Amino acid sequence: MAVAMISALSGRPVAHDVAMTGELTLTGRVLPIGGVKEKVLGAQRAGISRIILPEENRGDLDDLSEAVRNGSEFYFVESLDEVLAVALRTAEAD
């Protein structure tokens, strides 16, 4: 929700080819979540290959097959700033 609100306020659209999950603190720190395997598989089924995950969930990729891991580009983040750098399109982007 934070990315959607920042997108609306800044006028910068969210990239259509990125999925994200995580919990955000009031200070902008990204916390780990559960269900990474199911969320990654769901993103792939939806045709999304760029996935933003909390850094603390990096080890959860071990639960995925090599084919699933190789079929996506993962971004592991610790802060909202890192999320926005991946999720929001730049002014120059199509």
HUNORWO-V876677 format. One record per residue. N is the residue number from 1. RES is the residue in three letters. SS is DSSP state (helix for helix, strand for strand, loop for the rest). Layout:
# HUNORWO-V876677
[[N | RES | SS] [N | RES | SS]]
This chain:
# HUNORWO-V876677
[[1 | MET | loop] [2 | ALA | helix] [3 | VAL | helix] [4 | ALA | helix] [5 | MET | helix] [6 | ILE | helix] [7 | SER | helix] [8 | ALA | helix] [9 | LEU | helix] [10 | SER | helix] [11 | GLY | loop] [12 | ARG | loop] [13 | PRO | loop] [14 | VAL | strand] [15 | ALA | loop] [16 | HIS | loop] [17 | ASP | loop] [18 | VAL | strand] [19 | ALA | strand] [20 | MET | strand] [21 | THR | loop] [22 | GLY | loop] [23 | GLU | strand] [24 | LEU | strand] [25 | THR | loop] [26 | LEU | loop] [27 | THR | loop] [28 | GLY | loop] [29 | ARG | strand] [30 | VAL | strand] [31 | LEU | strand] [32 | PRO | loop] [33 | ILE | loop] [34 | GLY | loop] [35 | GLY | loop] [36 | VAL | helix] [37 | LYS | helix] [38 | GLU | helix] [39 | LYS | helix] [40 | VAL | helix] [41 | LEU | helix] [42 | GLY | helix] [43 | ALA | helix] [44 | GLN | helix] [45 | ARG | helix] [46 | ALA | loop] [47 | GLY | loop] [48 | ILE | loop] [49 | SER | loop] [50 | ARG | strand] [51 | ILE | strand] [52 | ILE | strand] [53 | LEU | strand] [54 | PRO | strand] [55 | GLU | helix] [56 | GLU | helix] [57 | ASN | helix] [58 | ARG | helix] [59 | GLY | helix] [60 | ASP | helix] [61 | LEU | helix] [62 | ASP | helix] [63 | ASP | helix] [64 | LEU | loop] [65 | SER | loop] [66 | GLU | helix] [67 | ALA | helix] [68 | VAL | helix] [69 | ARG | helix] [70 | ASN | helix] [71 | GLY | loop] [72 | SER | loop] [73 | GLU | strand] [74 | PHE | strand] [75 | TYR | strand] [76 | PHE | strand] [77 | VAL | strand] [78 | GLU | loop] [79 | SER | strand] [80 | LEU | helix] [81 | ASP | helix] [82 | GLU | helix] [83 | VAL | helix] [84 | LEU | helix] [85 | ALA | helix] [86 | VAL | helix] [87 | ALA | helix] [88 | LEU | strand] [89 | ARG | loop] [90 | THR | loop] [91 | ALA | loop] [92 | GLU | loop] [93 | ALA | loop] [94 | ASP | loop]]
